[in-house]
């Protein structure tokens, strides 16, 4: 009899816990319902690609990017500087795009020194707005390729913000590479400043702003059907493998041998 009572009590307790769990789950779903439905609706809108574009002011965009760098660093700053403005003009899909999530682009992808976050962020923006290729099928050049080459060849930073956090003047450098560790390293050597110095951080904020400025110039020209590709980059170089136009910047005499393209 006592065993039956214990079993009954155990069963009742299990039922109670299951019922309580179901109730809690129901409450949670009800509370999240307001978030779940818009997310699904937003997702359906975000699937329409490419996204709409209206011309922006390059200088205003660069100023936004410069200040955003001090919050989310290079890649996310470039994305935010453009998408925040397009969100005001169009709403979705820009307003729900999680640009801050691209903070990992900082330091050449979480500090690994690979592609600089500024051109990487610009590539994300360009691809979402114009698609994988520009309209001119005869050229077939990717706008992102133009950004990569511009970044490699420009004497950066080109943009000077109105309200600078650091007023110091220091050299501009040509990286001859889109890689963070080369771009930053060459500047550090020329400026004689350490990685953690305020001047180095200011330099990178201005580089991000310069990239956002240049990208908006390119997008505005594309919007007016007046865009012409500037890149002469070929993905497969003389070494028969995808790579940059300047292998010798890193490899010197140790470029890997390949069997060809």
C-alpha positions as CSV (number, residue, x, y, z in Angstrom):
1,X,0.0,0.0,0.0
2,X,2.8,2.4,0.9
3,X,4.6,1.4,-2.3
4,X,1.5,2.3,-4.3
5,X,1.1,5.6,-2.5
6,X,4.8,6.4,-3.3
7,X,4.3,5.4,-6.9
8,X,1.2,7.5,-7.1
9,X,2.9,10.5,-5.5
10,X,5.9,10.0,-7.9
11,X,3.6,9.8,-10.9
12,X,1.6,12.9,-9.8
13,X,4.9,14.8,-9.2
14,X,6.1,13.9,-12.7
15,X,2.8,15.0,-14.3
16,X,3.1,18.2,-12.4
17,X,6.6,18.8,-13.6
18,X,5.7,18.0,-17.2
19,X,2.7,20.2,-16.9
20,X,4.7,23.0,-15.4
21,X,7.4,22.7,-18.1
22,X,4.8,22.8,-20.9
23,X,3.2,25.8,-19.3
24,X,6.6,27.5,-19.1
25,X,7.3,26.6,-22.7
26,X,4.0,28.0,-23.8
27,X,4.6,31.2,-21.9
28,X,8.0,31.5,-23.5
29,X,6.7,31.0,-27.0
30,X,3.9,33.5,-26.3
31,X,6.4,36.1,-25.1
32,X,8.8,35.4,-28.0
33,X,6.0,35.5,-30.5
34,X,6.4,39.2,-31.1
35,X,10.0,38.6,-32.0
36,X,9.7,35.4,-34.0
37,X,7.1,36.6,-36.5
38,X,8.9,39.8,-37.6
39,X,12.2,37.8,-37.9
40,X,10.5,35.3,-40.3
41,X,9.0,38.2,-42.3
42,X,12.2,40.1,-42.3
43,X,14.1,37.0,-43.5
44,X,11.8,36.6,-46.5
45,X,12.5,40.2,-47.4
46,X,16.2,39.8,-46.9
47,X,16.2,37.0,-49.5
48,X,15.6,39.4,-52.3
49,X,19.0,40.0,-53.8
50,X,20.5,42.4,-54.8
51,X,19.3,45.1,-52.5
52,X,18.1,48.6,-53.4
53,X,20.5,51.5,-53.5
54,X,20.2,55.3,-53.5
55,X,23.1,57.6,-53.9
56,X,24.9,58.7,-50.7
57,X,27.3,61.5,-49.8
58,X,30.8,60.0,-49.6
59,X,32.0,62.6,-47.1
60,X,29.1,62.0,-44.7
61,X,29.5,58.2,-45.0
62,X,33.2,58.5,-44.2
63,X,32.5,60.6,-41.1
64,X,30.0,57.9,-39.9
65,X,32.5,55.2,-40.6
66,X,35.3,57.0,-38.8
67,X,33.3,57.3,-35.6
68,X,31.9,53.7,-35.9
69,X,35.5,52.4,-36.1
70,X,36.0,53.3,-32.5
71,X,32.9,51.2,-31.6
72,X,33.1,48.2,-33.9
73,X,36.4,48.6,-35.8
74,X,37.0,48.5,-39.5
75,X,34.8,45.9,-41.3
76,X,31.6,46.5,-39.3
77,X,32.2,50.3,-39.4
78,X,32.3,50.3,-43.2
79,X,29.1,48.2,-43.4
80,X,27.3,50.3,-40.8
81,X,28.3,53.6,-42.4
82,X,26.4,52.7,-45.6
83,X,23.6,50.3,-44.4
84,X,22.5,52.7,-41.6
85,X,21.8,55.4,-44.1
86,X,20.1,53.0,-46.6
87,X,18.0,51.7,-43.7
88,X,16.7,55.3,-43.2
89,X,15.9,55.4,-47.0
90,X,14.5,51.9,-47.5
91,X,13.9,50.3,-44.2
92,X,14.2,46.6,-44.8
93,X,16.3,44.6,-45.5
94,X,18.9,47.1,-44.2
95,X,17.3,47.9,-40.8
96,X,17.6,44.3,-39.5
97,X,21.0,43.5,-41.0
98,X,23.3,42.6,-38.1
99,X,26.2,44.7,-39.2
100,X,27.8,44.7,-35.7
101,X,28.2,40.9,-36.1
102,X,31.0,41.6,-38.5
103,X,33.2,43.0,-35.8
104,X,35.2,39.8,-36.3
105,X,36.8,41.4,-39.4
106,X,38.9,43.5,-37.1
107,X,42.7,42.9,-37.3
108,X,42.5,41.0,-40.5
109,X,39.8,38.5,-39.2
110,X,39.9,38.3,-35.4
111,X,43.6,39.4,-35.3
112,X,44.9,36.9,-37.8
113,X,46.3,39.7,-40.1
114,X,44.7,38.4,-43.3
115,X,42.5,40.6,-45.5
116,X,42.0,44.0,-43.9
117,X,38.5,44.5,-42.5
118,X,38.0,47.7,-44.5
119,X,38.0,46.1,-48.0
120,X,36.3,43.0,-46.6
121,X,33.4,45.1,-45.3
122,X,33.3,47.0,-48.6
123,X,33.1,43.7,-50.4
124,X,30.1,42.6,-48.4
125,X,28.3,45.9,-49.1
126,X,29.1,45.8,-52.8
127,X,27.9,42.2,-53.3
128,X,24.6,42.8,-51.5
129,X,23.8,45.9,-53.5
130,X,25.0,45.0,-57.0
131,X,25.2,41.2,-56.9
132,X,28.3,39.2,-57.8
133,X,29.1,41.0,-61.0
134,X,28.6,44.5,-62.4
135,X,26.1,44.9,-65.2
136,X,28.6,45.1,-68.0
137,X,29.0,41.5,-69.1
138,X,31.9,42.4,-71.4
139,X,34.0,43.6,-68.5
140,X,32.7,41.0,-66.0
141,X,34.9,42.6,-63.3
142,X,33.7,42.3,-59.7
143,X,33.5,45.7,-57.9
144,X,35.1,44.0,-54.9
145,X,38.1,43.3,-57.0
146,X,38.4,47.0,-57.8
147,X,38.1,47.8,-54.1
148,X,40.9,45.3,-53.3
149,X,43.2,46.8,-55.9
150,X,42.4,50.4,-54.9
151,X,43.2,49.6,-51.3
152,X,46.5,48.0,-52.3
153,X,47.6,50.9,-54.5
154,X,46.2,54.0,-52.7
155,X,48.3,56.1,-50.4
156,X,46.3,55.7,-47.2
157,X,44.6,57.2,-45.4
158,X,43.1,59.5,-48.0
159,X,40.2,60.9,-45.8
160,X,40.6,63.4,-43.0
161,X,37.7,63.6,-40.6
162,X,36.4,67.0,-39.4
163,X,36.5,66.1,-35.7
164,X,39.6,64.0,-35.2
165,X,40.1,62.1,-32.0
166,X,43.9,62.6,-32.5
167,X,45.1,65.7,-34.3
168,X,48.6,64.3,-34.9
169,X,50.0,64.2,-38.4
170,X,51.8,61.2,-39.6
171,X,52.8,59.5,-42.9
172,X,50.5,57.9,-45.5
173,X,51.7,54.6,-46.9
174,X,51.0,52.3,-49.8
175,X,50.5,48.7,-48.7
176,X,50.8,47.0,-52.1
177,X,48.6,44.4,-50.5
178,X,45.0,44.0,-49.1
179,X,46.4,42.1,-46.1
180,X,46.1,43.7,-42.7
181,X,49.5,42.8,-41.3
182,X,51.3,44.2,-44.4
183,X,49.2,47.4,-44.6
184,X,49.5,48.1,-40.8
185,X,53.1,46.8,-40.6
186,X,54.4,49.1,-43.3
187,X,52.6,52.1,-41.7
188,X,53.9,51.2,-38.2
189,X,57.5,51.0,-39.6
190,X,57.1,54.3,-41.4
191,X,55.4,56.1,-38.5
192,X,57.5,54.4,-35.8
193,X,54.4,53.7,-33.8
194,X,53.4,50.5,-32.0
195,X,50.3,48.4,-32.7
196,X,48.6,49.5,-29.5
197,X,49.4,53.2,-29.9
198,X,46.6,55.7,-30.2
199,X,48.1,56.9,-33.5
200,X,47.9,53.4,-35.1
201,X,44.3,53.1,-34.1
202,X,43.5,56.6,-35.5
203,X,45.3,55.6,-38.7
204,X,43.1,52.5,-39.1
205,X,39.9,54.5,-38.3
206,X,40.8,56.9,-41.1
207,X,41.7,54.0,-43.5
208,X,38.2,52.5,-42.9
209,X,36.7,56.0,-43.5
210,X,38.7,56.3,-46.7
211,X,37.5,52.9,-47.9
212,X,33.8,53.8,-47.2
213,X,34.3,57.1,-49.1
214,X,35.8,55.3,-52.1
215,X,33.1,52.6,-52.1
216,X,30.3,55.2,-52.1
217,X,31.9,57.0,-55.1
218,X,31.9,53.7,-56.9
219,X,28.3,52.8,-56.0
220,X,27.1,56.2,-57.0
221,X,28.8,55.8,-60.4
222,X,27.2,52.4,-60.7
223,X,23.8,53.8,-59.8
224,X,24.2,56.3,-62.6
225,X,25.2,53.6,-65.1
226,X,28.6,55.3,-65.2
227,X,30.7,52.7,-63.5
228,X,33.9,51.5,-65.2
229,X,36.1,48.8,-63.7
230,X,39.6,49.9,-62.8
231,X,41.1,46.5,-61.9
232,X,43.5,44.5,-64.1
233,X,43.6,41.7,-61.6
234,X,43.5,38.1,-62.8
235,X,42.6,35.5,-60.1
236,X,45.1,32.9,-61.5
237,X,48.5,34.5,-61.7
238,X,51.7,33.3,-63.3
239,X,52.2,30.8,-60.6
240,X,49.1,28.9,-61.6
241,X,47.1,29.4,-58.4
242,X,44.7,32.0,-57.0
243,X,46.7,34.8,-55.3
244,X,47.5,38.4,-55.2
245,X,49.4,40.4,-57.9
246,X,52.3,40.8,-55.5
247,X,53.4,37.3,-54.2
248,X,56.9,38.6,-53.6
249,X,55.6,40.9,-50.8
250,X,55.5,37.8,-48.5
251,X,57.1,34.9,-50.3
252,X,60.3,36.5,-51.7
253,X,61.9,33.5,-53.4
254,X,59.7,30.9,-51.7
255,X,56.5,31.1,-53.9
256,X,54.9,27.6,-53.7
257,X,55.4,25.5,-56.8
258,X,52.1,24.4,-58.4
259,X,51.2,22.0,-61.3
260,X,49.5,24.9,-63.1
261,X,46.0,26.3,-63.4
